[in-house]
Amino acid sequence: MPTKLQKVSERFKSCVKINPNQTGTVSCGNNSGFDLTSEITIEAWVKLGFNADRASTTYETIVAKSDANTSGKLNYWLYLYGKRLGFQFKKTDLTVFSLEVDSGDAIPVGQWVHVAATFKDSTDEIKLYIDNVLKKSRTDADGTPGTTTNDVTIGKMKIGTTNYCYEILGNSCIDEVRISDIVRTSFDITAPLSSDGNTIALYHFDEGSGTVADNAQGTASRDASVPEGWWAQEVDENSIMSDNELFAYGQICRVGSQGPIDNANNWNAIAFTRSDNLKNITTDLDKIKVTYAGKYRIQYWISAVHPSNSGVIKGRIVLVSTGEELIGSFSIAGYTGSGNYGMLDRDIIVELAANNEIRLQVAGNYNNMYVNVPGESPAPTYAVVAILTIEKIGE
């Protein structure tokens, strides 16, 4: 089970990690209690994963109640639009009412954020909250949501009977989903969500395995089905890294400018920089430290670009304290042209002791082969790019 990176309280046990490439999604059933029209509150914890294809016009579903009829009826939809939180419903005549927060309040990648939307038919008001702060509202949503026949879905919207769309990208994580038949005006983001008389469904996703997530509100017909392998385990990030350490938790971790690599096949340590501002780390680091013992999955990928196929790049991962190779070396020939040549086929599961440090190293036999961050401008003539991911998957 992959592990979350962001700092969360140990009250969280596990969550669901949405696979955008797999058919289906988390489905909560079509119990009549989900047909909300007068007052609605939809809320969840979300951590966006990195995805290069996410654009300013990309829709990503958090929670949706759509229709088996492809005409497009929509009871309610909590979503992101270009990482901006939004809420939408459609009247029976398909008139659309929606609201999205401003671009300055876009959801950051790699951080746990509590999001919520409310609607009240009697006042025609939609409100959007991020981390218990009201970000935007409108009072002219003059219409009643039309009820729909599809299941409530999490992470993707279901249109018709088989088509899933508007999936949340980047293997993003969703947790603590609560649907209520009342307008909530405050949200406790320091404690787990709880069920009360106005809760229609609450999913803690604490099971961590299997294919069912219990509805903590108690109505078993609203239990959620979870595709196999979609669970992720949550931990406190402080148990993994400090402000002076780097830990790539299923997030892309790219190397910084480092070259030239010497031409004698000597192993050189790679310095890492984050691909996001998760902890605002800017200092290059040449090793990754795990504070707690456990079972970890380590992967890495290397690509090389240079003007001659005579260059060969090697990569390996070693345990800093002993020099032991955790992932043995492999070689790739450089690619001639504008693209990269590389592979991501080094994948191991290892037991690491408390405070173990690992290091990704590369070596080459071609002069002036530089390591550069992808997309660096101006583009380098000679380049090597390395990516490493590490996930805690057990104790």
C-alpha positions in Angstrom: 0.0 0.0 0.0 1.6 3.3 -1.0 2.0 5.8 1.7 0.9 9.5 2.0 3.6 12.1 2.2 1.9 15.2 3.6 1.8 15.9 7.3 -1.4 14.5 8.8 -2.4 13.4 12.3 -2.1 9.8 13.1 -5.9 9.8 13.4 -5.9 9.0 9.7 -5.2 5.3 8.9 -5.6 5.0 5.2 -7.2 6.6 2.2 -8.0 5.8 -1.5 -5.5 6.5 -4.2 -7.4 7.1 -7.5 -6.1 5.3 -10.6 -7.1 7.4 -13.6 -6.1 4.6 -16.0 -8.2 1.8 -14.5 -11.9 1.3 -15.4 -14.3 2.1 -12.7 -13.9 4.1 -9.5 -15.0 4.2 -5.9 -18.8 3.7 -6.0 -21.2 4.4 -3.2 -24.4 3.1 -4.6 -27.7 4.8 -5.6 -29.5 4.7 -2.3 -32.5 7.2 -2.3 -30.9 9.1 0.6 -28.3 10.4 -1.8 -31.0 12.3 -3.8 -30.4 15.7 -2.2 -32.3 18.8 -3.4 -33.0 21.2 -0.5 -29.7 21.4 1.4 -26.4 19.8 0.5 -22.9 19.7 1.9 -20.2 17.7 0.2 -16.7 17.6 1.8 -13.5 15.6 1.6 -9.7 15.7 2.2 -7.8 15.7 -1.1 -4.1 15.5 -2.0 -3.3 16.1 -5.6 -0.6 14.1 -7.2 1.7 15.5 -9.9 0.5 15.2 -13.5 2.1 17.0 -16.4 -1.1 16.9 -18.4 -3.1 18.8 -15.9 -4.1 22.1 -17.5 -6.0 25.3 -16.5 -9.1 23.8 -18.2 -8.9 20.3 -16.7 -11.9 19.0 -14.8 -11.2 16.5 -12.0 -13.9 14.9 -9.9 -13.9 14.6 -6.2 -17.5 13.5 -5.6 -20.3 13.2 -8.2 -23.9 12.1 -8.5 -24.7 11.9 -12.2 -27.2 10.1 -14.3 -27.4 6.8 -16.3 -29.1 8.8 -19.0 -26.4 10.4 -21.1 -28.5 13.6 -21.4 -26.2 15.0 -18.7 -28.4 15.4 -15.6 -26.3 16.1 -12.5 -27.5 16.1 -8.9 -24.3 17.4 -7.5 -20.6 17.6 -8.4 -17.7 18.6 -6.3 -14.7 19.0 -8.6 -11.5 20.8 -9.5 -11.2 23.0 -12.6 -7.5 23.7 -13.3 -6.9 22.9 -9.6 -9.6 25.4 -8.6 -12.3 24.0 -6.3 -15.8 24.0 -7.8 -19.4 22.8 -7.3 -22.1 22.3 -9.9 -25.6 21.0 -10.2 -28.2 20.9 -13.0 -31.9 21.4 -12.8 -34.3 18.9 -14.3 -34.4 21.1 -17.4 -30.5 20.8 -17.5 -29.9 24.5 -16.6 -26.5 24.5 -15.0 -25.5 26.3 -11.9 -21.8 26.3 -10.9 -19.2 28.1 -8.9 -15.4 28.0 -8.8 -12.9 29.7 -6.6 -10.5 32.2 -8.0 -7.1 31.1 -9.5 -5.3 32.5 -6.4 -7.0 29.8 -4.3 -6.0 26.9 -6.5 -5.4 23.6 -4.7 -1.6 23.0 -4.3 -0.1 19.7 -5.6 1.2 17.3 -2.9 -0.6 18.8 0.1 -3.5 17.6 2.1 -6.4 20.1 1.8 -9.9 20.0 3.2 -12.5 21.1 0.6 -16.2 21.6 1.0 -19.2 22.9 -0.9 -22.7 23.7 0.3 -26.0 24.5 -1.5 -29.3 25.8 0.0 -32.3 25.9 -2.3 -34.3 28.4 -0.2 -31.6 31.0 -0.5 -30.2 30.0 -3.9 -26.7 30.0 -2.4 -23.6 28.0 -3.2 -20.5 28.3 -0.9 -17.0 26.9 -1.4 -14.6 26.3 1.5 -10.9 25.4 1.6 -9.5 24.4 5.0 -12.5 25.9 6.8 -12.2 29.2 5.1 -15.0 30.5 2.9 -13.4 31.3 -0.5 -16.4 32.1 -2.7 -20.2 32.2 -2.8 -23.1 33.1 -5.1 -26.7 33.7 -4.2 -28.4 33.4 -7.6 -28.4 29.6 -8.1 -32.1 29.8 -8.7 -33.1 26.2 -9.2 -33.5 22.8 -7.5 -31.1 20.0 -8.4 -32.6 17.2 -10.4 -32.3 13.8 -9.0 -30.2 11.2 -10.9 -30.0 7.4 -11.2 -26.2 6.7 -11.2 -24.3 5.8 -8.1 -22.4 8.4 -6.1 -18.8 8.2 -7.3 -15.5 9.4 -5.9 -12.5 10.3 -8.0 -14.4 10.0 -11.3 -17.8 10.9 -12.8 -19.9 8.3 -14.4 -21.9 9.3 -17.5 -24.3 6.9 -18.9 -23.9 3.3 -17.6 -20.3 2.6 -18.5 -18.4 5.8 -19.3 -16.2 7.2 -16.6 -14.7 10.7 -17.1 -13.3 13.8 -15.5 -11.0 11.6 -13.4 -8.8 13.1 -10.8 -5.2 12.9 -12.1 -1.7 12.1 -10.8 -2.7 9.1 -8.6 -4.2 11.6 -6.3 -5.5 10.6 -2.8 -9.0 11.3 -1.3 -10.0 10.7 2.2 -12.7 11.4 4.8 -15.6 12.0 2.4 -18.9 13.2 4.0 -22.2 13.9 2.4 -24.9 15.8 4.4 -28.4 16.9 3.9 -27.8 20.2 5.7 -25.8 23.3 5.0 -22.7 23.1 7.3 -21.1 26.5 8.1 -17.9 25.4 9.8 -15.5 22.4 9.4 -13.2 21.0 12.1 -10.0 20.2 10.2 -8.1 19.1 13.3 -10.1 15.9 14.0 -11.6 13.1 11.9 -15.0 13.8 10.4 -17.9 12.5 12.5 -21.5 11.3 11.7 -24.6 13.1 13.1 -28.3 13.2 12.3 -27.7 15.1 9.1 -25.0 12.8 7.7 -26.1 10.8 4.7 -22.8 9.0 4.2 -19.3 9.2 5.8 -16.3 7.3 4.5 -13.2 7.2 6.6 -11.5 4.7 4.3 -9.7 3.2 7.3 -10.0 -0.4 6.0 -6.8 -0.2 4.1 -7.5 -3.4 2.0 -10.3 -5.3 0.4 -13.0 -3.9 -1.9 -15.5 -2.3 0.6 -15.4 1.0 2.5 -17.9 1.1 5.2 -20.4 4.0 5.5 -19.7 5.2 9.0 -23.2 6.8 9.1 -24.5 3.2 9.4 -26.7 2.7 6.3 -25.0 -0.4 4.8 -26.6 0.1 1.4 -24.5 3.2 1.1 -21.2 1.3 1.7 -18.7 2.1 -1.0 -17.0 -0.4 -3.4 -13.3 0.2 -3.9 -11.3 -1.2 -6.8 -8.6 -3.7 -5.7 -5.3 -2.0 -5.1 -6.6 1.5 -4.6 -5.8 1.8 -0.9 -3.0 4.0 0.4 -1.7 4.1 4.0 -1.3 7.4 5.8 1.5 8.5 8.1 2.8 11.6 9.7 5.5 13.1 7.4 7.6 14.0 10.5 8.1 10.3 10.9 9.7 10.2 7.5 11.7 13.4 7.0 12.8 16.7 8.6 13.1 20.1 7.0 16.7 19.2 6.1 15.9 15.9 4.4 14.2 14.9 1.2 11.7 12.1 0.9 10.0 11.4 -2.4 6.8 9.6 -1.6 5.4 8.5 -4.9 6.1 12.0 -6.1 8.6 12.7 -8.9 11.9 13.8 -7.5 14.2 15.3 -10.2 17.9 15.9 -10.2 19.4 19.4 -10.4 22.1 20.6 -12.6 25.1 18.5 -11.7 27.5 17.8 -14.5 29.8 17.3 -16.1 29.9 13.6 -15.3 33.5 12.4 -15.8 34.4 10.0 -18.6 36.0 7.3 -16.5 32.9 5.5 -15.3 33.3 6.8 -11.8 30.2 6.8 -9.6 28.9 10.3 -8.9 26.2 11.1 -6.3 23.2 12.8 -7.7 21.8 15.9 -5.9 18.0 16.1 -5.8 15.6 19.0 -6.0 11.9 18.8 -5.4 9.5 18.9 -8.4 7.0 20.8 -6.2 7.0 23.2 -3.2 5.8 20.6 -0.7 8.1 21.7 2.0 9.7 24.6 0.1 13.0 22.7 0.0 15.5 24.4 -2.4 18.8 23.0 -1.2 20.3 20.2 -3.3 20.7 17.0 -1.4 22.7 13.9 -2.3 20.9 11.4 -0.2 17.5 10.4 1.1 17.0 9.6 4.8 14.2 7.5 6.3 13.7 8.2 10.0 11.7 5.1 10.8 12.3 1.5 10.0 10.0 -0.2 7.6 9.4 -1.7 4.2 10.0 0.6 1.3 9.5 0.4 -2.5 12.3 2.2 -4.4 12.2 2.9 -8.2 14.4 4.9 -10.5 14.6 6.0 -14.1 17.5 7.5 -16.0 17.6 9.0 -19.5 20.6 10.3 -21.5 20.9 12.7 -24.3 24.1 13.5 -26.2 25.3 13.7 -29.7 27.0 10.3 -30.0 25.8 6.8 -29.3 29.2 6.1 -27.9 28.1 7.4 -24.5 26.8 5.0 -21.9 25.2 5.9 -18.6 25.0 3.7 -15.6 22.8 4.0 -12.5 22.6 2.3 -9.1 21.2 2.9 -5.6 23.4 2.3 -2.6 23.0 2.3 1.1 25.2 5.2 2.3 26.5 3.6 5.5 27.9 0.5 3.9 28.0 1.2 0.1 25.8 -1.9 -0.4 24.0 -1.8 -3.7 20.2 -1.9 -3.1 19.5 -1.7 -6.8 22.4 -3.0 -8.9 23.7 -0.9 -11.8 22.4 -1.0 -15.3 23.5 0.8 -18.4 21.7 2.7 -21.2 23.2 4.1 -24.3 22.7 7.8 -25.0 20.0 8.9 -27.5 21.0 11.0 -30.5 18.4 13.6 -31.3 15.9 15.9 -29.6 14.2 13.3 -27.3 15.4 11.3 -24.4 16.1 7.6 -24.2 15.4 6.0 -20.8 13.6 3.4 -18.8 11.8 2.9 -15.5 12.4 -0.8 -14.8 14.4 -0.7 -11.6 11.9 -1.5 -8.9 12.7 -3.2 -5.6 11.2 -3.6 -2.1 13.7 -3.4 0.7 13.7 -3.3 4.5 15.4 -0.2 5.8 16.5 0.4 9.4 15.8 3.6 11.3 17.9 6.5 10.0 19.1 4.6 6.9 20.2 6.8 4.1 20.2 5.9 0.4 21.9 7.5 -2.6 21.2 7.4 -6.3 24.5 7.4 -8.3 25.3 7.6 -12.0 28.4 7.1 -14.0 29.3 7.7 -17.6 32.0 7.1 -20.2 31.5 10.2 -22.3 32.9 13.7 -21.7 30.7 16.6 -20.7 27.6 14.7 -20.0 25.5 17.0 -17.8 22.7 16.3 -15.4 19.8 18.8 -15.9 16.3 19.3 -14.7 13.9 18.5 -17.6 12.6 21.7 -19.3 15.6 23.7 -18.3 16.1 26.7 -20.6 18.2 26.9 -22.6 18.2 23.2 -23.3 21.6 21.5 -22.6 23.7 20.0 -25.4 24.5 17.1 -23.2 22.1 15.8 -20.6 21.4 13.0 -18.2 18.1 13.0 -16.2 17.3 10.8 -13.3 14.1 10.3 -11.4 13.7 8.4 -8.1 10.6 7.5 -6.2 10.3 5.9 -2.8 7.2 4.8 -0.9 6.8 3.4 2.5 4.6 0.3 2.1 4.7 -1.4 5.5 6.2 -1.7 8.9 
